[in-house]
Amino acid sequence: MTGRQWLLKRWRPRSLQARQLLAASVGLIAFLALAGYALDAAFADTARANLRERLKNYATAYAGGIDFTRDGSLYIREQPPDPRFDVPGSGLYLQVVMPGDHGNSMSAEGPILPEVSGHLLDPRQEVFEGPLPMTQIDGTPGEVYRYGLGLVWGGDGAPEAEFPYTIYVLEDSRALGAQLRVFRGAVWFWLGVTGLILLLLQTLVLQWSLRPLKRVINELTKVQRGERARMSERHPRELEPLTESINAFIESERENLDRQRNTLADLAHSLKTPIAVLRTQLDSGADAAALREELDVQLQRMNNLVSYQLARAASSGHKLFSAPVPIEATAEDIVPGLEKIYASKGVLCEFDIAPGVNFYGEPGDLQELLGNLLENAFKWARRSVLLTAKPIPAAPGRRAGLQLAVDDDGPGIAEENIAKVLQRGVRGDERVQGHGIGLSIVQDLIKDYRGELQVKRSAELGGARFEVTLPPGL
Protein backbone atom coordinates (compact mmCIF):
# COMPACT_ATOMS: atom_id res chain seq x y z
CA MET A 1 0.00 0.00 0.00
CA THR A 2 1.46 3.36 -1.05
CA GLY A 3 1.67 6.35 1.27
CA ARG A 4 -1.06 8.11 -0.66
CA GLN A 5 -3.42 5.13 -0.42
CA TRP A 6 -2.70 4.87 3.31
CA LEU A 7 -3.52 8.55 3.83
CA LEU A 8 -6.71 8.27 1.78
CA LYS A 9 -7.79 5.21 3.76
CA ARG A 10 -6.92 6.83 7.09
CA TRP A 11 -8.62 10.15 6.43
CA ARG A 12 -11.66 8.84 4.57
CA PRO A 13 -14.74 9.82 6.62
CA ARG A 14 -16.53 6.74 7.93
CA SER A 15 -19.97 8.19 8.75
CA LEU A 16 -22.62 9.31 6.30
CA GLN A 17 -23.03 12.55 8.22
CA ALA A 18 -19.31 13.29 8.00
CA ARG A 19 -19.27 12.44 4.29
CA GLN A 20 -22.25 14.65 3.52
CA LEU A 21 -20.97 17.48 5.70
CA LEU A 22 -17.56 17.28 4.03
CA ALA A 23 -19.12 17.26 0.56
CA ALA A 24 -21.42 20.15 1.48
CA SER A 25 -18.52 22.11 2.97
CA VAL A 26 -16.36 21.63 -0.12
CA GLY A 27 -19.25 22.60 -2.39
CA LEU A 28 -20.14 25.60 -0.24
CA ILE A 29 -16.54 26.82 -0.08
CA ALA A 30 -16.19 26.45 -3.85
CA PHE A 31 -19.48 28.29 -4.39
CA LEU A 32 -18.56 31.13 -2.03
CA ALA A 33 -15.10 31.41 -3.60
CA LEU A 34 -16.59 31.66 -7.09
CA ALA A 35 -19.24 34.10 -5.85
CA GLY A 36 -16.58 36.24 -4.15
CA TYR A 37 -14.41 36.19 -7.26
CA ALA A 38 -17.38 37.14 -9.48
CA LEU A 39 -18.44 39.96 -7.15
CA ASP A 40 -14.86 41.24 -6.90
CA ALA A 41 -14.43 41.19 -10.68
CA ALA A 42 -17.80 42.90 -11.22
CA PHE A 43 -17.06 45.60 -8.64
CA ALA A 44 -13.56 46.19 -10.07
CA ASP A 45 -15.00 46.62 -13.57
CA THR A 46 -17.67 48.96 -12.24
CA ALA A 47 -15.13 50.98 -10.24
CA ARG A 48 -12.87 51.34 -13.28
CA ALA A 49 -15.85 52.34 -15.43
CA ASN A 50 -16.83 54.98 -12.83
CA LEU A 51 -13.23 56.21 -12.70
CA ARG A 52 -13.15 56.56 -16.48
CA GLU A 53 -16.43 58.46 -16.44
CA ARG A 54 -15.17 60.78 -13.71
CA LEU A 55 -11.91 61.49 -15.52
CA LYS A 56 -13.87 62.12 -18.73
CA ASN A 57 -16.03 64.67 -16.92
CA TYR A 58 -12.88 66.43 -15.69
CA ALA A 59 -11.48 66.48 -19.23
CA THR A 60 -14.75 67.83 -20.64
CA ALA A 61 -14.88 70.53 -17.96
CA TYR A 62 -11.31 71.59 -18.76
CA ALA A 63 -12.05 71.64 -22.49
CA GLY A 64 -14.51 74.51 -21.92
CA GLY A 65 -12.02 76.61 -19.95
CA ILE A 66 -8.85 76.25 -21.99
CA ASP A 67 -7.48 78.97 -24.31
CA PHE A 68 -4.27 79.36 -26.22
CA THR A 69 -2.34 82.63 -26.65
CA ARG A 70 -1.08 83.91 -30.01
CA ASP A 71 2.22 82.16 -29.50
CA GLY A 72 0.39 78.85 -28.74
CA SER A 73 0.92 78.86 -24.99
CA LEU A 74 -1.69 77.18 -22.74
CA TYR A 75 -4.01 79.48 -20.81
CA ILE A 76 -6.73 78.20 -18.39
CA ARG A 77 -9.45 80.80 -17.89
CA GLU A 78 -11.58 79.19 -15.17
CA GLN A 79 -11.08 77.49 -11.82
CA PRO A 80 -10.30 73.76 -12.07
CA PRO A 81 -13.27 71.37 -11.60
CA ASP A 82 -11.54 69.90 -8.52
CA PRO A 83 -9.29 71.81 -6.06
CA ARG A 84 -6.79 68.94 -6.09
CA PHE A 85 -5.63 70.06 -9.52
CA ASP A 86 -4.00 73.06 -7.80
CA VAL A 87 -2.23 71.01 -5.08
CA PRO A 88 1.15 69.55 -6.10
CA GLY A 89 1.25 65.77 -5.80
CA SER A 90 -2.43 65.59 -4.84
CA GLY A 91 -3.06 62.48 -6.95
CA LEU A 92 -5.24 64.21 -9.56
CA TYR A 93 -3.31 65.60 -12.53
CA LEU A 94 -3.91 67.43 -15.83
CA GLN A 95 -1.67 67.24 -18.90
CA VAL A 96 -2.40 69.10 -22.15
CA VAL A 97 -0.45 68.04 -25.23
CA MET A 98 -0.05 70.45 -28.18
CA PRO A 99 2.00 70.18 -31.34
CA GLY A 100 5.58 70.48 -30.15
CA ASP A 101 4.71 71.34 -26.57
CA HIS A 102 2.66 70.31 -23.51
CA GLY A 103 1.34 71.91 -20.31
CA ASN A 104 0.48 70.62 -16.83
CA SER A 105 -1.71 71.56 -13.91
CA MET A 106 -0.18 72.72 -10.62
CA SER A 107 -0.73 69.24 -9.16
CA ALA A 108 1.57 67.74 -11.84
CA GLU A 109 4.56 69.79 -10.64
CA GLY A 110 6.80 67.41 -8.68
CA PRO A 111 5.62 63.89 -9.53
CA ILE A 112 7.11 62.15 -12.55
CA LEU A 113 4.12 61.23 -14.67
CA PRO A 114 4.00 58.95 -17.74
CA GLU A 115 5.49 60.65 -20.79
CA VAL A 116 2.90 62.34 -23.04
CA SER A 117 5.07 64.32 -25.47
CA GLY A 118 4.00 63.47 -28.98
CA HIS A 119 0.97 61.49 -27.75
CA LEU A 120 -1.60 63.53 -29.69
CA LEU A 121 -4.94 61.86 -30.23
CA ASP A 122 -7.14 62.31 -33.25
CA PRO A 123 -10.12 64.64 -32.81
CA ARG A 124 -12.85 63.02 -30.71
CA GLN A 125 -10.60 60.04 -29.97
CA GLU A 126 -10.77 58.76 -26.39
CA VAL A 127 -8.41 56.46 -24.52
CA PHE A 128 -8.43 55.03 -21.02
CA GLU A 129 -5.24 53.41 -19.79
CA GLY A 130 -3.81 52.06 -16.62
CA PRO A 131 -2.47 51.44 -14.28
CA LEU A 132 0.66 53.17 -15.65
CA PRO A 133 3.89 53.52 -13.63
CA MET A 134 4.82 56.93 -12.18
CA THR A 135 6.94 58.38 -9.36
CA GLN A 136 5.28 60.16 -6.45
CA ILE A 137 6.38 63.62 -5.28
CA ASP A 138 8.28 61.97 -2.41
CA GLY A 139 10.16 59.67 -4.81
CA THR A 140 8.24 56.48 -4.11
CA PRO A 141 6.94 54.45 -7.07
CA GLY A 142 3.25 54.55 -7.84
CA GLU A 143 0.66 54.01 -10.53
CA VAL A 144 -1.98 56.16 -12.24
CA TYR A 145 -4.99 55.70 -14.49
CA ARG A 146 -5.08 58.05 -17.49
CA TYR A 147 -7.94 59.29 -19.66
CA GLY A 148 -7.22 61.12 -22.91
CA LEU A 149 -9.55 63.17 -25.13
CA GLY A 150 -8.49 64.44 -28.59
CA LEU A 151 -9.69 68.00 -29.51
CA VAL A 152 -9.08 70.75 -32.11
CA TRP A 153 -8.42 74.40 -31.28
CA GLY A 154 -10.30 76.72 -33.68
CA GLY A 155 -8.42 79.97 -32.97
CA ASP A 156 -9.98 83.06 -34.63
CA GLY A 157 -11.91 80.98 -37.09
CA ALA A 158 -9.29 80.81 -39.83
CA PRO A 159 -8.60 77.29 -40.97
CA GLU A 160 -4.86 77.81 -40.94
CA ALA A 161 -5.04 78.79 -37.25
CA GLU A 162 -6.55 75.46 -36.18
CA PHE A 163 -4.37 72.86 -34.49
CA PRO A 164 -5.05 69.60 -32.57
CA TYR A 165 -4.45 69.13 -28.88
CA THR A 166 -5.16 66.45 -26.34
CA ILE A 167 -6.29 66.69 -22.73
CA TYR A 168 -5.03 63.94 -20.37
CA VAL A 169 -6.50 63.61 -16.88
CA LEU A 170 -4.68 61.25 -14.52
CA GLU A 171 -5.63 59.92 -11.07
CA ASP A 172 -3.54 58.00 -8.58
CA SER A 173 -4.48 54.31 -8.48
CA ARG A 174 -4.40 54.32 -4.68
CA ALA A 175 -7.91 55.73 -4.53
CA LEU A 176 -9.30 52.88 -6.65
CA GLY A 177 -7.19 50.38 -4.71
CA ALA A 178 -8.60 51.67 -1.42
CA GLN A 179 -12.14 51.24 -2.73
CA LEU A 180 -11.38 47.69 -3.86
CA ARG A 181 -9.79 46.82 -0.51
CA VAL A 182 -12.80 48.13 1.43
CA PHE A 183 -15.18 46.26 -0.85
CA ARG A 184 -13.18 43.02 -0.74
CA GLY A 185 -12.93 43.16 3.03
CA ALA A 186 -16.67 43.62 3.37
CA VAL A 187 -17.48 40.97 0.75
CA TRP A 188 -15.22 38.26 2.18
CA PHE A 189 -16.28 39.04 5.73
CA TRP A 190 -19.97 38.67 4.94
CA LEU A 191 -19.35 35.67 2.68
CA GLY A 192 -17.48 34.05 5.56
CA VAL A 193 -20.32 34.80 7.98
CA THR A 194 -22.82 33.48 5.44
CA GLY A 195 -20.72 30.34 4.94
CA LEU A 196 -20.58 29.65 8.69
CA ILE A 197 -24.34 30.14 9.01
CA LEU A 198 -24.98 27.85 6.02
CA LEU A 199 -22.65 25.19 7.43
CA LEU A 200 -24.48 25.33 10.73
CA LEU A 201 -27.82 25.02 8.95
CA GLN A 202 -26.42 22.19 6.83
CA THR A 203 -25.32 20.35 9.95
CA LEU A 204 -28.78 20.73 11.49
CA VAL A 205 -30.45 19.63 8.25
CA LEU A 206 -28.17 16.60 8.02
CA GLN A 207 -28.90 15.59 11.59
CA TRP A 208 -32.61 15.94 10.93
CA SER A 209 -32.50 14.06 7.61
CA LEU A 210 -30.33 11.23 9.02
CA ARG A 211 -32.48 10.78 12.10
CA PRO A 212 -34.61 8.01 10.45
CA LEU A 213 -31.40 6.15 9.59
CA LYS A 214 -30.22 6.43 13.19
CA ARG A 215 -33.59 5.08 14.30
CA VAL A 216 -33.11 2.10 11.97
CA ILE A 217 -29.67 1.50 13.51
CA ASN A 218 -31.12 1.69 17.04
CA GLU A 219 -33.89 -0.75 16.16
CA LEU A 220 -31.42 -3.14 14.55
CA THR A 221 -29.24 -2.96 17.67
CA LYS A 222 -32.25 -3.84 19.82
CA VAL A 223 -33.05 -6.76 17.51
CA GLN A 224 -29.47 -8.02 17.89
CA ARG A 225 -29.74 -7.76 21.69
CA GLY A 226 -33.07 -9.57 21.66
CA GLU A 227 -34.99 -6.55 22.93
CA ARG A 228 -37.13 -6.49 19.77
CA ALA A 229 -38.43 -9.31 17.61
CA ARG A 230 -38.36 -7.34 14.33
CA MET A 231 -37.95 -3.89 12.80
CA SER A 232 -40.89 -1.52 12.95
CA GLU A 233 -42.78 -0.60 9.77
CA ARG A 234 -42.85 3.18 10.21
CA HIS A 235 -39.88 4.35 8.16
CA PRO A 236 -39.38 6.71 5.19
CA ARG A 237 -40.13 5.26 1.77
CA GLU A 238 -36.44 5.20 0.85
CA LEU A 239 -35.65 2.96 3.84
CA GLU A 240 -38.68 0.66 3.55
CA PRO A 241 -36.96 -1.84 1.19
CA LEU A 242 -34.06 -2.07 3.65
CA THR A 243 -36.23 -2.63 6.74
CA GLU A 244 -38.51 -5.06 4.88
CA SER A 245 -35.49 -7.06 3.75
CA ILE A 246 -34.09 -7.11 7.29
CA ASN A 247 -37.45 -8.25 8.70
CA ALA A 248 -37.77 -10.92 6.02
CA PHE A 249 -34.23 -12.11 6.78
CA ILE A 250 -34.95 -12.19 10.53
CA GLU A 251 -38.15 -14.18 9.98
CA SER A 252 -36.39 -16.54 7.57
CA GLU A 253 -33.55 -17.22 10.02
CA ARG A 254 -36.00 -17.68 12.89
CA GLU A 255 -38.06 -20.13 10.82
CA ASN A 256 -34.93 -22.03 9.80
CA LEU A 257 -33.89 -22.34 13.45
CA ASP A 258 -37.35 -23.52 14.46
CA ARG A 259 -37.38 -25.95 11.57
CA GLN A 260 -34.06 -27.46 12.60
CA ARG A 261 -35.26 -27.86 16.17
CA ASN A 262 -38.54 -29.40 15.00
CA THR A 263 -36.74 -31.79 12.64
CA LEU A 264 -34.47 -33.02 15.41
CA ALA A 265 -37.41 -33.33 17.81
CA ASP A 266 -39.46 -35.21 15.20
CA LEU A 267 -36.56 -37.54 14.46
CA ALA A 268 -35.96 -38.26 18.13
CA HIS A 269 -39.66 -38.86 18.71
CA SER A 270 -39.94 -41.13 15.67
CA LEU A 271 -37.01 -43.29 16.76
CA LYS A 272 -38.34 -43.80 20.26
CA THR A 273 -40.90 -46.41 19.22
CA PRO A 274 -38.59 -48.73 17.22
CA ILE A 275 -35.97 -48.52 19.94
CA ALA A 276 -38.59 -49.31 22.56
CA VAL A 277 -39.76 -52.35 20.52
CA LEU A 278 -36.21 -53.67 20.25
CA ARG A 279 -35.66 -53.19 23.96
CA THR A 280 -38.85 -55.12 24.68
CA GLN A 281 -37.78 -57.99 22.43
CA LEU A 282 -34.41 -58.19 24.12
CA ASP A 283 -35.97 -58.19 27.57
CA SER A 284 -38.59 -60.82 26.61
CA GLY A 285 -35.94 -63.45 25.93
CA ALA A 286 -37.21 -64.24 22.41
CA ASP A 287 -35.27 -66.74 20.33
CA ALA A 288 -32.60 -65.63 17.88
CA ALA A 289 -34.72 -66.09 14.76
CA ALA A 290 -37.60 -63.98 16.09
CA LEU A 291 -35.17 -61.38 17.40
CA ARG A 292 -33.40 -61.23 14.03
CA GLU A 293 -36.68 -60.85 12.18
CA GLU A 294 -37.85 -58.05 14.51
CA LEU A 295 -34.47 -56.36 14.32
CA ASP A 296 -34.65 -56.35 10.51
CA VAL A 297 -38.15 -54.84 10.56
CA GLN A 298 -37.31 -52.12 13.08
CA LEU A 299 -34.01 -51.23 11.39
CA GLN A 300 -35.82 -50.84 8.07
CA ARG A 301 -38.38 -48.69 9.80
CA MET A 302 -35.68 -46.50 11.41
CA ASN A 303 -33.89 -46.22 8.07
CA ASN A 304 -37.10 -45.00 6.43
CA LEU A 305 -37.67 -42.52 9.26
CA VAL A 306 -34.14 -41.14 9.06
CA SER A 307 -34.33 -40.91 5.25
CA TYR A 308 -37.61 -39.07 5.44
CA GLN A 309 -36.43 -36.60 8.08
CA LEU A 310 -33.21 -35.92 6.18
CA ALA A 311 -35.14 -35.39 2.96
CA ARG A 312 -37.49 -33.07 4.77
CA ALA A 313 -34.63 -31.10 6.31
CA ALA A 314 -32.87 -30.85 2.95
CA SER A 315 -35.98 -29.65 1.15
CA SER A 316 -37.02 -27.18 3.86
CA GLY A 317 -36.02 -23.58 3.97
CA HIS A 318 -34.60 -21.39 1.30
CA LYS A 319 -32.31 -18.51 0.82
CA LEU A 320 -34.11 -15.20 1.06
CA PHE A 321 -32.15 -13.63 -1.77
CA SER A 322 -31.65 -16.39 -4.37
CA ALA A 323 -30.80 -16.37 -8.05
CA PRO A 324 -33.65 -17.19 -10.45
CA VAL A 325 -34.01 -20.86 -11.40
CA PRO A 326 -35.61 -21.58 -14.82
CA ILE A 327 -38.84 -23.58 -14.50
CA GLU A 328 -38.74 -25.22 -17.92
CA ALA A 329 -35.17 -26.53 -17.64
CA THR A 330 -35.89 -28.15 -14.28
CA ALA A 331 -39.13 -29.71 -15.53
CA GLU A 332 -37.36 -31.13 -18.59
CA ASP A 333 -34.94 -32.92 -16.24
CA ILE A 334 -37.76 -34.54 -14.25
CA VAL A 335 -40.45 -35.45 -16.79
CA PRO A 336 -38.48 -37.93 -18.99
CA GLY A 337 -37.76 -40.17 -16.03
CA LEU A 338 -41.41 -40.18 -14.98
CA GLU A 339 -42.55 -40.97 -18.51
CA LYS A 340 -40.26 -44.00 -18.49
CA ILE A 341 -41.54 -45.21 -15.10
CA TYR A 342 -45.15 -44.91 -16.22
CA ALA A 343 -44.53 -46.01 -19.81
CA SER A 344 -46.98 -48.89 -19.36
CA LYS A 345 -49.77 -46.34 -18.95
CA GLY A 346 -48.58 -44.20 -21.85
CA VAL A 347 -48.78 -40.99 -19.85
CA LEU A 348 -47.42 -37.88 -21.58
CA CYS A 349 -46.72 -34.49 -20.04
CA GLU A 350 -47.24 -31.20 -21.87
CA PHE A 351 -45.83 -27.80 -20.89
CA ASP A 352 -47.56 -24.45 -20.89
CA ILE A 353 -44.72 -22.33 -19.47
CA ALA A 354 -44.49 -18.59 -20.06
CA PRO A 355 -41.17 -17.49 -21.62
CA GLY A 356 -38.54 -16.53 -19.08
CA VAL A 357 -40.59 -17.51 -16.01
CA ASN A 358 -38.35 -18.33 -13.02
CA PHE A 359 -38.48 -19.72 -9.52
CA TYR A 360 -36.64 -17.62 -6.93
CA GLY A 361 -35.23 -20.02 -4.37
CA GLU A 362 -33.09 -23.10 -3.96
CA PRO A 363 -32.80 -25.35 -7.04
CA GLY A 364 -33.32 -28.38 -4.78
CA ASP A 365 -36.59 -26.88 -3.51
CA LEU A 366 -37.86 -26.49 -7.07
CA GLN A 367 -36.87 -30.07 -7.93
CA GLU A 368 -38.62 -31.36 -4.80
CA LEU A 369 -41.72 -29.28 -5.53
CA LEU A 370 -42.03 -30.23 -9.19
CA GLY A 371 -40.92 -33.82 -8.60
CA ASN A 372 -43.62 -34.55 -6.01
CA LEU A 373 -46.40 -32.74 -7.89
CA LEU A 374 -45.55 -34.35 -11.23
CA GLU A 375 -45.06 -37.82 -9.72
CA ASN A 376 -48.43 -37.55 -8.02
CA ALA A 377 -50.03 -36.48 -11.31
CA PHE A 378 -48.36 -39.32 -13.26
CA LYS A 379 -49.49 -41.80 -10.61
CA TRP A 380 -53.18 -40.89 -11.00
CA ALA A 381 -53.33 -39.78 -14.64
CA ARG A 382 -54.81 -41.92 -17.38
CA ARG A 383 -53.06 -40.42 -20.38
CA SER A 384 -52.23 -36.72 -19.92
CA VAL A 385 -50.47 -34.38 -17.50
CA LEU A 386 -50.21 -30.61 -17.98
CA LEU A 387 -47.62 -28.38 -16.32
CA THR A 388 -48.47 -24.66 -16.33
CA ALA A 389 -46.23 -21.83 -15.10
CA LYS A 390 -46.65 -18.08 -15.41
CA PRO A 391 -45.35 -15.06 -13.52
CA ILE A 392 -47.43 -12.94 -11.15
CA PRO A 393 -46.83 -9.21 -11.86
CA ALA A 394 -45.17 -7.26 -9.05
CA ALA A 395 -44.64 -3.61 -8.20
CA PRO A 396 -41.67 -1.84 -9.86
CA GLY A 397 -38.38 -2.81 -8.23
CA ARG A 398 -39.74 -6.12 -6.83
CA ARG A 399 -39.30 -9.59 -8.28
CA ALA A 400 -42.32 -11.28 -9.84
CA GLY A 401 -44.34 -13.96 -8.12
CA LEU A 402 -45.06 -17.40 -9.57
CA GLN A 403 -48.20 -19.38 -10.35
CA LEU A 404 -47.45 -23.08 -10.91
CA ALA A 405 -50.09 -25.70 -11.67
CA VAL A 406 -50.07 -29.44 -12.44
CA ASP A 407 -53.22 -30.95 -14.00
CA ASP A 408 -54.02 -34.58 -14.76
CA ASP A 409 -56.89 -36.46 -16.41
CA GLY A 410 -57.32 -38.93 -13.55
CA PRO A 411 -60.31 -39.43 -11.29
CA GLY A 412 -59.70 -36.22 -9.37
CA ILE A 413 -60.12 -35.63 -5.64
CA ALA A 414 -63.44 -35.10 -3.95
CA GLU A 415 -63.66 -31.80 -2.13
CA GLU A 416 -64.27 -33.51 1.22
CA ASN A 417 -61.06 -35.57 0.80
CA ILE A 418 -58.71 -32.69 -0.02
CA ALA A 419 -57.72 -31.99 3.59
CA LYS A 420 -57.16 -35.70 4.21
CA VAL A 421 -54.91 -36.13 1.15
CA LEU A 422 -52.65 -33.26 2.27
CA GLN A 423 -52.03 -34.84 5.68
CA ARG A 424 -48.64 -36.42 6.29
CA GLY A 425 -48.61 -40.20 5.88
CA VAL A 426 -52.11 -40.37 4.34
CA ARG A 427 -52.56 -41.75 0.81
CA GLY A 428 -55.49 -40.99 -1.43
CA ASP A 429 -55.92 -44.71 -2.06
CA GLU A 430 -54.36 -47.24 0.30
CA ARG A 431 -54.10 -49.71 -2.57
CA VAL A 432 -51.62 -47.43 -4.36
CA GLN A 433 -48.00 -47.85 -3.34
CA GLY A 434 -46.33 -44.91 -1.57
CA HIS A 435 -45.55 -43.33 1.77
CA GLY A 436 -48.15 -40.58 1.71
CA ILE A 437 -45.60 -37.84 2.47
CA GLY A 438 -44.98 -36.32 -1.01
CA LEU A 439 -47.81 -33.79 -0.89
CA SER A 440 -46.97 -33.03 2.73
CA ILE A 441 -43.43 -32.12 1.70
CA VAL A 442 -44.88 -29.94 -1.07
CA GLN A 443 -47.10 -28.20 1.43
CA ASP A 444 -44.19 -27.57 3.82
CA LEU A 445 -42.08 -26.18 0.98
CA ILE A 446 -44.82 -23.82 -0.14
CA LYS A 447 -45.27 -22.65 3.43
CA ASP A 448 -41.54 -21.91 3.65
CA TYR A 449 -41.90 -19.63 0.63
CA ARG A 450 -45.02 -17.99 2.11
CA GLY A 451 -47.07 -19.39 -0.73
CA GLU A 452 -50.41 -21.16 -1.05
CA LEU A 453 -51.47 -24.59 -2.35
CA GLN A 454 -54.96 -25.12 -3.76
CA VAL A 455 -56.43 -28.44 -4.89
CA LYS A 456 -59.37 -28.26 -7.29
CA ARG A 457 -60.96 -29.88 -10.33
CA SER A 458 -58.97 -29.38 -13.56
CA ALA A 459 -60.91 -27.43 -16.16
CA GLU A 460 -58.53 -28.49 -18.94
CA LEU A 461 -58.15 -32.23 -18.29
CA GLY A 462 -60.98 -33.03 -15.93
CA GLY A 463 -58.87 -34.59 -13.18
CA ALA A 464 -57.12 -32.99 -10.22
CA ARG A 465 -55.37 -29.63 -10.37
CA PHE A 466 -52.68 -28.74 -7.83
CA GLU A 467 -52.12 -24.99 -8.04
CA VAL A 468 -49.19 -23.33 -6.27
CA THR A 469 -49.07 -19.55 -5.81
CA LEU A 470 -45.83 -17.90 -4.61
CA PRO A 471 -46.19 -14.18 -3.84
CA PRO A 472 -43.94 -11.48 -5.35
CA GLY A 473 -40.67 -11.11 -3.51
CA LEU A 474 -38.73 -8.14 -2.13
Buried (B, 14 or more C-beta within 10 A) or exposed (E): EEEEEEEEEEEEEEEEBEEBBEEBBEEBEEEBEEBBEEBBEEBBEEBBEEBBEBBBBBBBBBEEEBEBEEEBEBEBEEEBBBEBBEBEBBBBBBBBBBEEEBBBBBBBEBBBBBEBEEBBBEEEEEBBBBBBEBEBBEEEEBBBBBBBBBBEBEBEEEEEEEBBBBBBBBBBBBBBEEBBEEBBEEBBEEBEEEBEEBBEEBBEEBEEEBEBBEBBEEBBEEBEEEEBEBBEEEBEEEBEEBBBBBBBBBBBEEBBEEBEEEBEEBBEEBBEEBEEBBEEBEEEEBEEEEBEEBBEEBEEBBEEBEEBBEEBBEBBBBEBEBEEBBBBEBBEEBBEEBBEEBEEEEBBBEBEBEEEBBBBBBBEBBBBBBBBBBBBBBBBBBEBBBBBBBBEEBEEEBBBBBBBBBBBBBBBBEEEEBEEBBEBEBBBEEEEEEEBBBBBBBBBBBEBBEBEBEBBBBEBBBBBBBBBBBBBBB
